[in-house]
Amino acid sequence: MDNNRGMFRPGWRATIVISILATSAAFAQSPAPSSPPAPGKSVAPSPSPSATLTREELINSLSPADVQAAITLLKNNFTNPDAITETEMNRAMLEGLLTRQSHGLMLLPSREGAPAPDAVFYSEIFEDHIGYLRLGALTNSNLKAMDKKLAEFSQKKVDALIVDLRDSSTASNFQVAAEFAKRFCPKGKLLFTLRKPVARQDQPFTSERDPAFQGVMAVLADQETAGGAEALASVLRLYDKALIIGQSTAGRAVEYSDSPLPGGKILRVATAEVVLPDGQSLFPDGAKPDLPVEMSMSEKRQIFQLSPDKGMAPFIYETERPHLNEASLLAGTNPELDAAEAQRHNRGREKLPARDPVLQRALDLVTSLEIYQRR
């Protein structure tokens, strides 16, 4: 884990304390009024350090001597001595770490209640040959469901696949995540490594079986794609040339350890991170999409809730508009105008149906790739 991400470097405590306290100190000072320019003379604006650097960048640029000097000055001169006590400085340090390492450190009020039910597996076939797999939680039960569906896809001559990981947000067992990856990646290839820097341990995961599917593939992801699903998305991009469509993943491809505090609260700490075969870590920035497509999280959840009953097709295919034809000409009517008028009257009363632009873009892309490959 490099110094810019997971390691708590010497001097961070002081740096983070200054980050928290500097805001308070700034409000204790008022800028001196500036004199108006003389008539006929223009005054060039004076450069401001904060015009180009953020506060975090300014603090990160301080040397250890600067940090210690700033803390000494705060202790001796700040107008509110109660804000510079050892306890307050420690609180400021912890608050800063929780802010800076938001994906790797979490403070929980207490033991969490019953976990939410795992997202279930869902599948469908589009246009008679494009398979759609929404994996849900990366669990053994969903893995068995996927194996069964991949066997059916093979019998039905499915030659393209869309793997939807936008409903794979629960904490994952990386052993199971690797099992999902083995269904698609070449035998003998290193999938990813779970690295524990503190213990200096590396746990590699390698595929020891032949893939169950080989063909055109796309992966759907967003900020709710987390844990082992982030590793799976990246591995499919590496070995299957699958394009990731949607938004950046959560940046939580880590293994957590929960430690109780004396008062009952829980400190959750990332103790291991996923590292890809090329040495890239997914923590804390996640996997970036090859094709960014924005979509509302609430609309996505609504579609996923309705899809088991309605299927995904109603959320990606537009309803065909009525057209002027011979029968309407003989009847003296115009269905196109009638439809437009009805839409105008219903505007604002009837909510437009939800749409899944991420899946639609994936279908367009897969279709285009298949046409190109046949040429």
C-alpha positions as CSV (number, residue, x, y, z in Angstrom):
1,M,0.0,0.0,0.0
2,D,1.7,3.3,-1.0
3,N,2.0,6.3,1.1
4,N,-0.7,8.3,-0.7
5,R,-3.4,5.9,0.3
6,G,-3.3,3.6,3.3
7,M,-0.2,4.3,5.4
8,F,-0.6,6.7,8.3
9,R,2.6,8.6,7.9
10,P,4.6,10.3,10.7
11,G,3.3,13.8,11.2
12,W,-0.2,13.0,10.0
13,R,-1.6,13.6,13.4
14,A,-0.2,17.1,13.5
15,T,-1.2,17.7,9.9
16,I,-4.8,16.6,10.4
17,V,-5.1,18.6,13.7
18,I,-4.0,21.7,11.8
19,S,-6.5,20.9,9.0
20,I,-9.4,20.9,11.5
21,L,-8.2,23.9,13.7
22,A,-7.1,26.1,10.8
23,T,-10.7,26.6,9.8
24,S,-11.5,27.9,13.3
25,A,-8.4,30.1,13.4
26,A,-9.3,31.7,10.0
27,F,-12.6,33.0,11.4
28,A,-10.7,34.7,14.3
29,Q,-9.0,37.0,11.8
30,S,-10.6,39.7,9.7
31,P,-9.0,40.9,6.5
32,A,-7.7,44.5,6.6
33,P,-9.7,46.9,4.4
34,S,-8.0,47.7,1.1
35,S,-7.6,51.3,-0.1
36,P,-9.3,52.3,-3.3
37,P,-7.0,52.7,-6.3
38,A,-6.0,56.3,-7.3
39,P,-8.0,57.8,-10.1
40,G,-6.7,56.7,-13.5
41,K,-4.6,53.9,-12.1
42,S,-5.3,50.2,-12.4
43,V,-4.3,47.8,-9.6
44,A,-3.2,44.3,-10.4
45,P,-4.8,41.7,-8.1
46,S,-2.5,40.4,-5.5
47,P,-1.8,36.7,-5.8
48,S,-3.5,34.5,-3.3
49,P,-2.1,31.1,-2.3
50,S,-5.6,29.7,-1.9
51,A,-6.4,30.7,-5.5
52,T,-4.5,27.7,-6.9
53,L,-4.2,25.3,-3.9
54,T,-6.9,23.8,-1.8
55,R,-6.6,23.8,1.9
56,E,-5.7,20.2,1.9
57,E,-3.0,20.8,-0.7
58,L,-1.6,23.7,1.4
59,I,-1.5,21.6,4.5
60,N,0.1,18.7,2.7
61,S,2.8,21.0,1.5
62,L,3.9,21.9,5.0
63,S,7.2,20.5,6.2
64,P,7.4,18.7,9.6
65,A,9.0,21.9,11.0
66,D,6.1,24.0,9.7
67,V,3.6,21.6,11.2
68,Q,5.2,21.7,14.7
69,A,5.6,25.4,14.6
70,A,2.0,25.9,13.6
71,I,0.8,23.7,16.5
72,T,2.9,25.6,18.9
73,L,1.6,28.9,17.7
74,L,-2.0,27.7,18.0
75,K,-1.4,26.4,21.6
76,N,0.1,29.8,22.6
77,N,-2.1,32.2,20.8
78,F,-5.5,30.8,19.8
79,T,-8.3,32.8,21.4
80,N,-10.1,29.6,22.7
81,P,-7.6,27.5,24.7
82,D,-10.2,24.8,25.3
83,A,-10.1,23.9,21.6
84,I,-6.3,23.0,21.9
85,T,-6.5,20.5,24.7
86,E,-5.0,17.0,24.2
87,T,-8.4,15.5,24.0
88,E,-9.6,18.0,21.4
89,M,-6.5,17.5,19.3
90,N,-6.9,13.8,19.4
91,R,-10.5,14.2,18.3
92,A,-9.4,16.4,15.5
93,M,-6.9,13.9,14.5
94,L,-9.5,11.1,14.4
95,E,-12.0,13.2,12.6
96,G,-9.4,14.1,10.0
97,L,-8.4,10.5,9.4
98,L,-12.0,9.4,9.1
99,T,-12.5,12.2,6.5
100,R,-9.3,11.5,4.5
101,Q,-9.6,7.7,4.7
102,S,-13.4,7.5,4.3
103,H,-13.3,4.2,2.4
104,G,-10.8,2.6,4.8
105,L,-11.9,3.9,8.2
106,M,-15.4,4.1,9.6
107,L,-16.8,4.9,13.1
108,L,-20.0,3.0,13.8
109,P,-22.3,3.9,16.6
110,S,-22.7,0.3,17.8
111,R,-23.0,-3.2,16.5
112,E,-25.1,-3.2,13.4
113,G,-28.5,-4.7,13.5
114,A,-29.7,-7.5,11.2
115,P,-28.1,-7.2,7.8
116,A,-30.2,-6.3,4.8
117,P,-31.2,-9.3,2.7
118,D,-28.7,-10.1,-0.1
119,A,-29.6,-8.9,-3.6
120,V,-30.8,-11.9,-5.6
121,F,-29.6,-13.2,-8.9
122,Y,-31.6,-12.2,-12.1
123,S,-31.1,-13.0,-15.8
124,E,-32.7,-12.4,-19.1
125,I,-32.0,-12.8,-22.8
126,F,-32.3,-9.9,-25.2
127,E,-32.8,-10.2,-29.0
128,D,-32.5,-14.0,-28.8
129,H,-28.7,-14.0,-28.3
130,I,-27.5,-11.4,-25.8
131,G,-27.4,-12.8,-22.2
132,Y,-28.0,-10.5,-19.3
133,L,-26.8,-11.5,-15.8
134,R,-27.5,-9.3,-12.8
135,L,-25.4,-11.1,-10.2
136,G,-26.7,-9.4,-7.0
137,A,-24.6,-10.3,-3.9
138,L,-21.6,-12.4,-4.6
139,T,-22.7,-15.4,-2.6
140,N,-22.5,-19.1,-3.1
141,S,-26.3,-19.3,-3.8
142,N,-26.1,-16.7,-6.5
143,L,-23.0,-18.4,-7.9
144,K,-25.0,-21.6,-8.3
145,A,-27.8,-19.7,-10.0
146,M,-25.3,-18.2,-12.4
147,D,-23.8,-21.6,-13.2
148,K,-27.2,-22.9,-14.1
149,K,-28.0,-19.9,-16.2
150,L,-24.7,-20.0,-18.1
151,A,-25.4,-23.7,-19.0
152,E,-28.8,-22.6,-20.4
153,F,-27.2,-19.7,-22.3
154,S,-24.8,-22.2,-23.9
155,Q,-27.7,-24.4,-25.1
156,K,-29.6,-21.3,-26.5
157,K,-26.5,-20.1,-28.4
158,V,-26.0,-16.9,-26.5
159,D,-22.9,-15.3,-27.9
160,A,-22.7,-12.0,-26.0
161,L,-23.0,-11.2,-22.3
162,I,-23.8,-8.2,-20.2
163,V,-22.8,-8.7,-16.6
164,D,-24.6,-6.2,-14.3
165,L,-22.8,-5.5,-11.0
166,R,-24.8,-2.4,-10.0
167,D,-26.7,-4.5,-7.4
168,S,-23.5,-6.0,-5.9
169,S,-23.0,-3.6,-3.0
170,T,-22.8,-5.9,0.0
171,A,-19.5,-6.9,1.6
172,S,-18.1,-9.8,-0.3
173,N,-16.1,-12.9,0.5
174,F,-13.2,-12.5,-1.9
175,Q,-12.9,-16.3,-2.2
176,V,-16.4,-16.4,-3.6
177,A,-15.7,-13.3,-5.8
178,A,-12.8,-15.2,-7.3
179,E,-15.1,-18.2,-8.0
180,F,-17.4,-15.8,-10.1
181,A,-14.3,-14.6,-12.0
182,K,-13.2,-18.2,-12.8
183,R,-16.3,-18.7,-14.9
184,F,-15.1,-16.1,-17.4
185,C,-11.3,-15.9,-17.1
186,P,-8.6,-18.1,-18.7
187,K,-7.3,-21.1,-16.8
188,G,-4.0,-20.6,-15.0
189,K,-4.3,-16.8,-14.8
190,L,-3.8,-14.8,-11.6
191,L,-7.1,-13.1,-10.9
192,F,-6.1,-10.7,-8.1
193,T,-4.2,-10.7,-4.8
194,L,-5.5,-9.8,-1.3
195,R,-2.6,-7.9,0.2
196,K,-2.3,-7.3,4.0
197,P,0.6,-4.7,4.4
198,V,0.6,-4.8,8.2
199,A,0.9,-8.6,8.4
200,R,3.0,-8.6,5.2
201,Q,0.9,-11.3,3.7
202,D,-0.3,-11.8,0.1
203,Q,-3.2,-14.1,-0.7
204,P,-3.3,-14.8,-4.5
205,F,-6.4,-16.0,-6.2
206,T,-5.8,-17.9,-9.5
207,S,-8.2,-19.6,-12.0
208,E,-7.8,-23.3,-12.2
209,R,-10.7,-24.1,-14.5
210,D,-11.8,-23.4,-18.1
211,P,-14.2,-20.5,-18.5
212,A,-17.9,-21.3,-18.9
213,F,-18.4,-18.4,-21.4
214,Q,-16.2,-16.9,-24.1
215,G,-17.6,-14.1,-26.3
216,V,-18.4,-10.4,-26.4
217,M,-18.9,-9.0,-22.9
218,A,-19.8,-5.8,-21.2
219,V,-19.9,-5.0,-17.5
220,L,-22.3,-2.5,-15.8
221,A,-21.1,-0.7,-12.7
222,D,-21.7,2.3,-10.5
223,Q,-20.9,3.7,-7.1
224,E,-22.9,0.9,-5.4
225,T,-20.6,-1.7,-7.0
226,A,-18.4,-2.5,-4.0
227,G,-16.0,-5.1,-2.5
228,G,-15.4,-8.2,-4.5
229,A,-17.6,-6.9,-7.3
230,E,-15.0,-4.2,-8.0
231,A,-12.4,-6.9,-8.4
232,L,-14.6,-8.9,-10.6
233,A,-15.3,-6.0,-12.9
234,S,-11.6,-5.2,-13.2
235,V,-10.7,-8.8,-13.9
236,L,-13.3,-9.1,-16.7
237,R,-11.9,-6.0,-18.2
238,L,-8.3,-7.3,-18.0
239,Y,-8.9,-10.9,-19.4
240,D,-12.1,-10.7,-21.4
241,K,-11.7,-7.2,-22.9
242,A,-15.0,-6.3,-21.3
243,L,-15.8,-2.6,-21.3
244,I,-17.1,-1.2,-18.0
245,I,-20.1,1.0,-18.6
246,G,-21.7,3.3,-16.1
247,Q,-19.9,5.1,-13.2
248,S,-16.9,4.6,-11.0
249,T,-17.1,1.8,-8.5
250,A,-17.2,2.5,-4.7
251,G,-13.4,2.1,-4.0
252,R,-14.0,-0.4,-1.2
253,A,-12.3,-3.5,-2.6
254,V,-10.8,-4.1,0.9
255,E,-11.2,-6.5,3.7
256,Y,-12.4,-4.9,6.9
257,S,-11.8,-5.7,10.6
258,D,-14.2,-4.4,13.3
259,S,-12.8,-3.5,16.7
260,P,-15.0,-2.5,19.7
261,L,-14.1,0.7,21.5
262,P,-14.5,1.0,25.4
263,G,-17.7,3.0,25.1
264,G,-19.4,0.5,22.8
265,K,-18.8,2.1,19.4
266,I,-17.1,0.2,16.6
267,L,-14.0,1.2,14.6
268,R,-14.0,-0.5,11.2
269,V,-10.6,-0.6,9.6
270,A,-9.5,-1.8,6.2
271,T,-6.8,-4.3,6.9
272,A,-6.3,-5.8,3.4
273,E,-6.7,-4.5,-0.2
274,V,-7.3,-6.1,-3.6
275,V,-4.3,-5.7,-6.0
276,L,-4.8,-6.6,-9.7
277,P,-2.2,-8.6,-11.7
278,D,-0.7,-5.4,-13.1
279,G,-0.1,-4.1,-9.6
280,Q,-3.0,-1.7,-9.6
281,S,-5.0,-1.3,-6.4
282,L,-8.7,-0.5,-6.5
283,F,-8.6,1.3,-3.1
284,P,-9.6,4.0,-2.6
285,D,-10.4,5.3,-6.1
286,G,-12.3,2.2,-7.5
287,A,-12.5,1.1,-11.1
288,K,-13.2,3.9,-13.6
289,P,-15.7,3.2,-16.4
290,D,-14.6,3.0,-20.0
291,L,-17.9,4.5,-21.1
292,P,-19.3,6.9,-18.5
293,V,-23.2,6.9,-18.4
294,E,-25.0,8.8,-15.7
295,M,-28.2,7.3,-14.0
296,S,-30.2,8.1,-10.9
297,M,-29.6,5.6,-8.1
298,S,-33.3,5.8,-7.1
299,E,-34.5,5.1,-10.6
300,K,-32.1,2.2,-10.9
301,R,-33.4,0.7,-7.6
302,Q,-37.0,1.2,-8.8
303,I,-36.2,-0.7,-12.1
304,F,-34.4,-3.5,-10.2
305,Q,-37.4,-3.9,-7.9
306,L,-39.9,-4.1,-10.8
307,S,-37.8,-6.2,-13.2
308,P,-38.6,-9.7,-11.7
309,D,-42.2,-9.2,-12.7
310,K,-41.9,-6.9,-15.8
311,G,-38.5,-7.9,-17.1
312,M,-35.9,-5.4,-18.2
313,A,-37.1,-4.8,-21.7
314,P,-39.8,-2.2,-20.7
315,F,-37.1,-0.1,-19.2
316,I,-34.8,0.0,-22.3
317,Y,-37.0,-0.1,-25.4
318,E,-39.1,2.8,-26.3
319,T,-42.8,2.1,-27.0
320,E,-43.4,2.5,-30.7
321,R,-45.3,5.7,-31.7
322,P,-48.4,5.4,-33.8
323,H,-47.9,6.4,-37.5
324,L,-50.1,7.7,-40.2
325,N,-51.4,4.9,-42.5
326,E,-53.9,4.2,-45.2
327,A,-56.7,3.3,-42.8
328,S,-56.3,6.5,-40.9
329,L,-56.3,8.5,-44.1
330,L,-59.6,6.9,-45.1
331,A,-61.0,7.6,-41.7
332,G,-59.9,11.2,-41.8
333,T,-57.7,10.9,-38.7
334,N,-54.0,11.4,-37.9
335,P,-52.7,9.1,-35.2
336,E,-49.5,11.0,-35.0
337,L,-51.2,14.3,-34.1
338,D,-53.6,12.5,-31.8
339,A,-50.7,10.9,-29.9
340,A,-48.9,14.3,-29.7
341,E,-52.0,16.0,-28.4
342,A,-52.6,13.3,-25.8
343,Q,-49.0,13.6,-24.6
344,R,-49.4,17.4,-24.3
345,H,-52.5,17.0,-22.2
346,N,-50.9,14.4,-19.9
347,R,-47.7,16.4,-19.5
348,G,-47.1,17.0,-15.8
349,R,-49.9,14.6,-14.8
350,E,-48.4,11.3,-15.8
351,K,-44.8,10.4,-14.8
352,L,-42.7,9.2,-17.7
353,P,-41.6,5.5,-17.3
354,A,-38.2,4.8,-15.8
355,R,-35.4,4.1,-18.3
356,D,-32.1,2.4,-17.9
357,P,-29.7,4.3,-20.1
358,V,-26.7,2.2,-18.9
359,L,-28.1,-1.1,-20.0
360,Q,-29.4,0.5,-23.3
361,R,-25.8,1.8,-24.0
362,A,-24.4,-1.7,-23.3
363,L,-26.9,-3.3,-25.7
364,D,-26.0,-0.8,-28.4
365,L,-22.3,-1.4,-27.8
366,V,-22.5,-5.2,-27.8
367,T,-24.6,-5.2,-31.0
368,S,-22.0,-2.9,-32.7
369,L,-19.1,-5.0,-31.6
370,E,-20.7,-8.2,-32.9
371,I,-21.4,-6.6,-36.3
372,Y,-17.8,-5.3,-36.5
373,Q,-16.4,-8.8,-35.7
374,R,-18.5,-10.4,-38.4
375,R,-17.1,-8.1,-41.1
